[in-house]
Each structure stands twice: as C-alpha cells, then as structure tokens.
Amino acid sequence: MAQWHKHPAVRTGSRLTFGERAADAMRNSMGSWPFVIGSLVFLTVWMGYNRGQGFDPYPFILLNLVLSCLAAMQGAILLIAAKRADQISSELAEHTFRIDQENLKLTKEIMNLTKEVHQLTVEVHAHMAGGANVPPVH
C-alpha cells in the first residue's frame, strides 16, 4: 500500500481542496475490487429482476443508458484521478529536490570543514615534528 499520505511534503486532510478530496475518494472507490464486484452484483440483480416483465425488460434499454452514462463519466473521473496522482508525484519530487539541495549545501560545508581540519592537522604535525619549513597542504 502506498504511504505517500504520510509524507511531509504531500498535503492531506483539511489542507486539500474539495476537488482534491473528491478526486481521491473517487480514485479510491472506483479503482477498487469492491467497486468491480458491487457493479457485477448490481448488474446481475438488475438483469434477474427484469427478466421479462420488470420495469426494464430485455434488452435493458434503461440499464444500457445508465452504463453508457457511467462509461462516459468514468473517462473524466479517471483523468481527474490521474491529474491528482500527478500532483502528488510533483509535490514529492519538489520536496525531494529541496532536501537534496539542502544536503548538497551541507555536504559542501562538511567538505570545507574537513579540508580545514586536514590543514590544521598537517600544521600541528609539522609543529610537533619540529619541521618549520613544511609546505602547507591544499
């Protein structure tokens, strides 16, 4: 299971807009096995109830209309969900970039400090060894 909702860079909860919360809810519900199984159960019950004398007898004109509308809406819903997933990926990438830049800065500072410590160590060693004409190391 994805743990992106726990990531500090990804906005969650009350920080999301209504549309973002709706896209997450639709993605989580329509993109799941319970939705697929529930849809199959619904279709089976509909066809069983309307076997010949129901309110929508074969060839199930109303059911076809409902399914066509659902298919038309699912395309848009899937695009909204994909856009939301791209937004989450973008927030994660931006956070990672900021952290990488901070780490690069810290690494350069540590490298400079290490060079200074090395230089001081060489100078202390030269002083302790009594070699006054030891050239500094760069």
N, C-alpha and C positions, 0 to 999 in steps of 0.2 A: 504494500500500500504506500502511496506517495506521502511523504512527510513535509511537503512544501508549505503547508499551512502553519507549521511550527517555525518556519524560517523567519528570522527577524526582519528581513527585507520585504517580505510579502505582506501586504495589507490584508487584514481579516476582520471579521466581525463588524462592529459599528463603523469602522473606517472605510467600508465598502459602500459604493452607491447602490441604490435599489436595483438598477440594471445588472450590476456585477453579482449581487446576491442571487437575482433571478437566474442569470446565466449559470452560476454554479449549481443552483438547485436543479435546473433543467438537465444539465450535463450529468449530475449525479443520479437523477431519477431515470431519464430516458436512455442513458448509456449503461443500463444495468440488466442483469438477468431477471430480477423480479419484474421489471417492466416488460421484457420479452415474454415471460411466462404468463404474466397477467393479461397481456394482449392476446395471446393464444387462447387462454381460458375464456376471455370476453368474446372472441370470435366464435369459439365452439358453442358457447351458450347461446349467442345470437342466432347462429345457424340452426341449432337444435330447437330453439323456441319458435322460430319462424319456418318450420319445416314445410309448411304448405298453406296453413291458414292463419299465420301470425300477421302482425301489422306490417311486416316487410317480407312478403313471400318471395321465394326463389324467382328471379336471380338476384335478390337482395339489393335492390336499387338504392335504398337509403344507406345500407352498410357500405356499398361502393362509394357513395358520395362522401360519407364520413371518412373512409380510408383514403380517398383521394385528397380531401382537405388535410388530413393528418400528414400524408406524404408531402404535400406542398409546404406545410408549416415546418416539418422536420428539417427540410433543407435549410431554411432560415435559422432554425434553432441550432442546428449543427454548426453553421457559420458563426453564430454568436458565441457558442461554447468554444469553438476553435480560437476565436479572437480573444476570449478570456484566457485561454491556455497560453496564447502568445504573450499576453500582457503579464501573466505570472512569470513566464520564462524571461521576459525582458527585465522585470523587477529583480529577479535572481541574478541575471547577468550584470546588471548595473551595480548591485550590491557587491558581487564578486570582484568587479573591476575596481570599485572604491577600496575594498580591502586589499587587493593586490597592489594598488598604488601606495597605500599606507605601509604595506610590508616592504615594498621596494625602497621607500624612503628610510625606513628603519634599518634595512639591510645595508644601505649606503652609509648610514651613520655608524653602524656597528663596524663596518669595514674600515672607516676612517679612524675610529677609536682603536681598532686592532693595530692599524699601522702606527698610530701614536704610541701605543704600548710597546710595540716591537722596537720602535726607535728609542724609546726611553730605556728599554731593556738592554739594547746594544750599548747605549751611552753608560748605563750603570755598570755593565760588564767591563767596558773599556776602562772606566774609572777604577773599578775594583782590581783589574789586572795591571793597572799602572801604565797602560799604554796611552799616552797623551796624544799621539799622532794617529789615532784610529779614525778613518774617514767615516762620516755618518752614512747610514744605510737609508736608501729612499724606496 
